[in-house]
């Protein structure tokens, strides 16, 4: 809880996306920590514990899915830019070579 407050108040990351992902991590971690208490004998009904367990798995899947989405999006953007830069350099070289032939 304190680390989420620290992240929200001081904003230690330069990139706002990284800042938001870190706050999201902290909130997910806090929710999952609280859900672990609901999977003990404090909740007498096994059906309710099963529902809490499924919600816990959903929180983990949401966290992992969010990070994988942004990871792959970043990789594809960087790959696209690299390919575009290579194509532009190849076009420049071919134009330069055509000018040398004359």
PyMOL commands that place a pseudoatom at each C-alpha (Angstrom):
pseudoatom trace, name=CA, resn=UNK, resi=1, chain=A, elem=C, hetatm=0, pos=[0.000, 0.000, 0.000]
pseudoatom trace, name=CA, resn=UNK, resi=2, chain=A, elem=C, hetatm=0, pos=[2.816, 2.373, 0.867]
pseudoatom trace, name=CA, resn=UNK, resi=3, chain=A, elem=C, hetatm=0, pos=[4.683, 1.613, -2.331]
pseudoatom trace, name=CA, resn=UNK, resi=4, chain=A, elem=C, hetatm=0, pos=[1.579, 2.403, -4.421]
pseudoatom trace, name=CA, resn=UNK, resi=5, chain=A, elem=C, hetatm=0, pos=[1.206, 5.717, -2.543]
pseudoatom trace, name=CA, resn=UNK, resi=6, chain=A, elem=C, hetatm=0, pos=[4.897, 6.427, -3.160]
pseudoatom trace, name=CA, resn=UNK, resi=7, chain=A, elem=C, hetatm=0, pos=[4.513, 5.724, -6.881]
pseudoatom trace, name=CA, resn=UNK, resi=8, chain=A, elem=C, hetatm=0, pos=[1.433, 7.931, -7.149]
pseudoatom trace, name=CA, resn=UNK, resi=9, chain=A, elem=C, hetatm=0, pos=[2.918, 10.827, -5.226]
pseudoatom trace, name=CA, resn=UNK, resi=10, chain=A, elem=C, hetatm=0, pos=[6.542, 11.031, -6.388]
pseudoatom trace, name=CA, resn=UNK, resi=11, chain=A, elem=C, hetatm=0, pos=[6.225, 9.560, -9.909]
pseudoatom trace, name=CA, resn=UNK, resi=12, chain=A, elem=C, hetatm=0, pos=[9.782, 8.168, -10.052]
pseudoatom trace, name=CA, resn=UNK, resi=13, chain=A, elem=C, hetatm=0, pos=[9.581, 6.950, -13.668]
pseudoatom trace, name=CA, resn=UNK, resi=14, chain=A, elem=C, hetatm=0, pos=[10.082, 9.231, -16.663]
pseudoatom trace, name=CA, resn=UNK, resi=15, chain=A, elem=C, hetatm=0, pos=[7.750, 7.247, -18.917]
pseudoatom trace, name=CA, resn=UNK, resi=16, chain=A, elem=C, hetatm=0, pos=[4.084, 7.589, -17.936]
pseudoatom trace, name=CA, resn=UNK, resi=17, chain=A, elem=C, hetatm=0, pos=[3.266, 4.117, -19.259]
pseudoatom trace, name=CA, resn=UNK, resi=18, chain=A, elem=C, hetatm=0, pos=[5.856, 2.529, -16.989]
pseudoatom trace, name=CA, resn=UNK, resi=19, chain=A, elem=C, hetatm=0, pos=[4.491, 4.603, -14.118]
pseudoatom trace, name=CA, resn=UNK, resi=20, chain=A, elem=C, hetatm=0, pos=[0.951, 3.339, -14.740]
pseudoatom trace, name=CA, resn=UNK, resi=21, chain=A, elem=C, hetatm=0, pos=[2.115, -0.264, -15.106]
pseudoatom trace, name=CA, resn=UNK, resi=22, chain=A, elem=C, hetatm=0, pos=[3.945, -0.102, -11.780]
pseudoatom trace, name=CA, resn=UNK, resi=23, chain=A, elem=C, hetatm=0, pos=[0.867, 1.264, -10.021]
pseudoatom trace, name=CA, resn=UNK, resi=24, chain=A, elem=C, hetatm=0, pos=[-1.183, -1.476, -11.700]
pseudoatom trace, name=CA, resn=UNK, resi=25, chain=A, elem=C, hetatm=0, pos=[1.304, -4.067, -10.386]
pseudoatom trace, name=CA, resn=UNK, resi=26, chain=A, elem=C, hetatm=0, pos=[1.019, -2.727, -6.870]
pseudoatom trace, name=CA, resn=UNK, resi=27, chain=A, elem=C, hetatm=0, pos=[-2.777, -2.714, -6.944]
pseudoatom trace, name=CA, resn=UNK, resi=28, chain=A, elem=C, hetatm=0, pos=[-2.872, -6.257, -8.364]
pseudoatom trace, name=CA, resn=UNK, resi=29, chain=A, elem=C, hetatm=0, pos=[-0.430, -7.440, -5.722]
pseudoatom trace, name=CA, resn=UNK, resi=30, chain=A, elem=C, hetatm=0, pos=[-2.518, -5.870, -2.966]
pseudoatom trace, name=CA, resn=UNK, resi=31, chain=A, elem=C, hetatm=0, pos=[-5.739, -7.428, -4.292]
pseudoatom trace, name=CA, resn=UNK, resi=32, chain=A, elem=C, hetatm=0, pos=[-4.107, -10.864, -4.573]
pseudoatom trace, name=CA, resn=UNK, resi=33, chain=A, elem=C, hetatm=0, pos=[-2.690, -10.553, -1.057]
pseudoatom trace, name=CA, resn=UNK, resi=34, chain=A, elem=C, hetatm=0, pos=[-6.133, -9.796, 0.312]
pseudoatom trace, name=CA, resn=UNK, resi=35, chain=A, elem=C, hetatm=0, pos=[-7.654, -12.659, -1.666]
pseudoatom trace, name=CA, resn=UNK, resi=36, chain=A, elem=C, hetatm=0, pos=[-5.247, -15.154, -0.111]
pseudoatom trace, name=CA, resn=UNK, resi=37, chain=A, elem=C, hetatm=0, pos=[-6.871, -14.499, 3.260]
pseudoatom trace, name=CA, resn=UNK, resi=38, chain=A, elem=C, hetatm=0, pos=[-10.231, -15.395, 1.734]
pseudoatom trace, name=CA, resn=UNK, resi=39, chain=A, elem=C, hetatm=0, pos=[-8.911, -18.788, 0.667]
pseudoatom trace, name=CA, resn=UNK, resi=40, chain=A, elem=C, hetatm=0, pos=[-8.258, -19.880, 4.254]
pseudoatom trace, name=CA, resn=UNK, resi=41, chain=A, elem=C, hetatm=0, pos=[-10.683, -21.296, 6.801]
pseudoatom trace, name=CA, resn=UNK, resi=42, chain=A, elem=C, hetatm=0, pos=[-11.908, -17.771, 7.524]
pseudoatom trace, name=CA, resn=UNK, resi=43, chain=A, elem=C, hetatm=0, pos=[-14.392, -18.404, 4.714]
pseudoatom trace, name=CA, resn=UNK, resi=44, chain=A, elem=C, hetatm=0, pos=[-16.270, -21.545, 5.784]
pseudoatom trace, name=CA, resn=UNK, resi=45, chain=A, elem=C, hetatm=0, pos=[-17.922, -22.338, 2.441]
pseudoatom trace, name=CA, resn=UNK, resi=46, chain=A, elem=C, hetatm=0, pos=[-15.785, -24.320, -0.033]
pseudoatom trace, name=CA, resn=UNK, resi=47, chain=A, elem=C, hetatm=0, pos=[-17.851, -22.951, -2.919]
pseudoatom trace, name=CA, resn=UNK, resi=48, chain=A, elem=C, hetatm=0, pos=[-17.034, -19.392, -1.887]
pseudoatom trace, name=CA, resn=UNK, resi=49, chain=A, elem=C, hetatm=0, pos=[-13.340, -20.253, -1.615]
pseudoatom trace, name=CA, resn=UNK, resi=50, chain=A, elem=C, hetatm=0, pos=[-13.528, -21.757, -5.089]
pseudoatom trace, name=CA, resn=UNK, resi=51, chain=A, elem=C, hetatm=0, pos=[-15.000, -18.510, -6.454]
pseudoatom trace, name=CA, resn=UNK, resi=52, chain=A, elem=C, hetatm=0, pos=[-12.294, -16.498, -4.674]
pseudoatom trace, name=CA, resn=UNK, resi=53, chain=A, elem=C, hetatm=0, pos=[-9.667, -18.825, -6.171]
pseudoatom trace, name=CA, resn=UNK, resi=54, chain=A, elem=C, hetatm=0, pos=[-11.040, -18.289, -9.665]
pseudoatom trace, name=CA, resn=UNK, resi=55, chain=A, elem=C, hetatm=0, pos=[-11.008, -14.527, -9.112]
pseudoatom trace, name=CA, resn=UNK, resi=56, chain=A, elem=C, hetatm=0, pos=[-7.402, -14.831, -7.895]
pseudoatom trace, name=CA, resn=UNK, resi=57, chain=A, elem=C, hetatm=0, pos=[-6.452, -16.691, -11.087]
pseudoatom trace, name=CA, resn=UNK, resi=58, chain=A, elem=C, hetatm=0, pos=[-8.261, -14.021, -13.100]
pseudoatom trace, name=CA, resn=UNK, resi=59, chain=A, elem=C, hetatm=0, pos=[-6.232, -11.265, -11.398]
pseudoatom trace, name=CA, resn=UNK, resi=60, chain=A, elem=C, hetatm=0, pos=[-2.989, -13.080, -12.193]
pseudoatom trace, name=CA, resn=UNK, resi=61, chain=A, elem=C, hetatm=0, pos=[-4.074, -13.632, -15.806]
pseudoatom trace, name=CA, resn=UNK, resi=62, chain=A, elem=C, hetatm=0, pos=[-5.059, -9.969, -16.147]
pseudoatom trace, name=CA, resn=UNK, resi=63, chain=A, elem=C, hetatm=0, pos=[-1.687, -8.846, -14.794]
pseudoatom trace, name=CA, resn=UNK, resi=64, chain=A, elem=C, hetatm=0, pos=[0.300, -11.178, -17.040]
pseudoatom trace, name=CA, resn=UNK, resi=65, chain=A, elem=C, hetatm=0, pos=[-1.875, -10.422, -20.066]
pseudoatom trace, name=CA, resn=UNK, resi=66, chain=A, elem=C, hetatm=0, pos=[-1.477, -6.673, -19.602]
pseudoatom trace, name=CA, resn=UNK, resi=67, chain=A, elem=C, hetatm=0, pos=[2.295, -6.941, -19.410]
pseudoatom trace, name=CA, resn=UNK, resi=68, chain=A, elem=C, hetatm=0, pos=[2.506, -9.276, -22.408]
pseudoatom trace, name=CA, resn=UNK, resi=69, chain=A, elem=C, hetatm=0, pos=[0.316, -6.930, -24.452]
pseudoatom trace, name=CA, resn=UNK, resi=70, chain=A, elem=C, hetatm=0, pos=[2.552, -3.935, -23.806]
pseudoatom trace, name=CA, resn=UNK, resi=71, chain=A, elem=C, hetatm=0, pos=[5.700, -6.023, -24.267]
pseudoatom trace, name=CA, resn=UNK, resi=72, chain=A, elem=C, hetatm=0, pos=[4.637, -7.331, -27.678]
pseudoatom trace, name=CA, resn=UNK, resi=73, chain=A, elem=C, hetatm=0, pos=[3.299, -3.920, -28.746]
pseudoatom trace, name=CA, resn=UNK, resi=74, chain=A, elem=C, hetatm=0, pos=[6.670, -2.360, -27.923]
pseudoatom trace, name=CA, resn=UNK, resi=75, chain=A, elem=C, hetatm=0, pos=[8.568, -5.110, -29.751]
pseudoatom trace, name=CA, resn=UNK, resi=76, chain=A, elem=C, hetatm=0, pos=[6.405, -4.797, -32.873]
pseudoatom trace, name=CA, resn=UNK, resi=77, chain=A, elem=C, hetatm=0, pos=[6.718, -1.003, -32.939]
pseudoatom trace, name=CA, resn=UNK, resi=78, chain=A, elem=C, hetatm=0, pos=[10.509, -1.209, -32.635]
pseudoatom trace, name=CA, resn=UNK, resi=79, chain=A, elem=C, hetatm=0, pos=[10.673, -3.943, -35.273]
pseudoatom trace, name=CA, resn=UNK, resi=80, chain=A, elem=C, hetatm=0, pos=[8.479, -1.919, -37.648]
pseudoatom trace, name=CA, resn=UNK, resi=81, chain=A, elem=C, hetatm=0, pos=[10.690, 1.152, -37.193]
pseudoatom trace, name=CA, resn=UNK, resi=82, chain=A, elem=C, hetatm=0, pos=[13.814, -0.921, -37.797]
pseudoatom trace, name=CA, resn=UNK, resi=83, chain=A, elem=C, hetatm=0, pos=[12.404, -2.368, -41.010]
pseudoatom trace, name=CA, resn=UNK, resi=84, chain=A, elem=C, hetatm=0, pos=[11.288, 1.070, -42.205]
pseudoatom trace, name=CA, resn=UNK, resi=85, chain=A, elem=C, hetatm=0, pos=[14.751, 2.510, -41.518]
pseudoatom trace, name=CA, resn=UNK, resi=86, chain=A, elem=C, hetatm=0, pos=[16.398, -0.358, -43.423]
pseudoatom trace, name=CA, resn=UNK, resi=87, chain=A, elem=C, hetatm=0, pos=[14.051, 0.184, -46.376]
pseudoatom trace, name=CA, resn=UNK, resi=88, chain=A, elem=C, hetatm=0, pos=[14.782, 3.911, -46.432]
pseudoatom trace, name=CA, resn=UNK, resi=89, chain=A, elem=C, hetatm=0, pos=[18.534, 3.257, -46.362]
pseudoatom trace, name=CA, resn=UNK, resi=90, chain=A, elem=C, hetatm=0, pos=[18.219, 0.713, -49.164]
pseudoatom trace, name=CA, resn=UNK, resi=91, chain=A, elem=C, hetatm=0, pos=[16.236, 3.218, -51.260]
pseudoatom trace, name=CA, resn=UNK, resi=92, chain=A, elem=C, hetatm=0, pos=[18.865, 5.885, -50.666]
pseudoatom trace, name=CA, resn=UNK, resi=93, chain=A, elem=C, hetatm=0, pos=[21.651, 3.525, -51.710]
pseudoatom trace, name=CA, resn=UNK, resi=94, chain=A, elem=C, hetatm=0, pos=[19.838, 2.514, -54.881]
pseudoatom trace, name=CA, resn=UNK, resi=95, chain=A, elem=C, hetatm=0, pos=[19.160, 6.152, -55.780]
pseudoatom trace, name=CA, resn=UNK, resi=96, chain=A, elem=C, hetatm=0, pos=[22.802, 6.988, -55.110]
pseudoatom trace, name=CA, resn=UNK, resi=97, chain=A, elem=C, hetatm=0, pos=[23.933, 4.028, -57.259]
pseudoatom trace, name=CA, resn=UNK, resi=98, chain=A, elem=C, hetatm=0, pos=[21.676, 5.160, -60.105]
pseudoatom trace, name=CA, resn=UNK, resi=99, chain=A, elem=C, hetatm=0, pos=[23.256, 8.614, -59.963]
pseudoatom trace, name=CA, resn=UNK, resi=100, chain=A, elem=C, hetatm=0, pos=[26.743, 7.107, -60.167]
pseudoatom trace, name=CA, resn=UNK, resi=101, chain=A, elem=C, hetatm=0, pos=[25.954, 5.120, -63.341]
pseudoatom trace, name=CA, resn=UNK, resi=102, chain=A, elem=C, hetatm=0, pos=[25.306, 8.237, -65.413]
for i in range(1, 102): cmd.bond("trace and resi %d" % i, "trace and resi %d" % (i + 1))
show_as sticks, trace
zoom trace
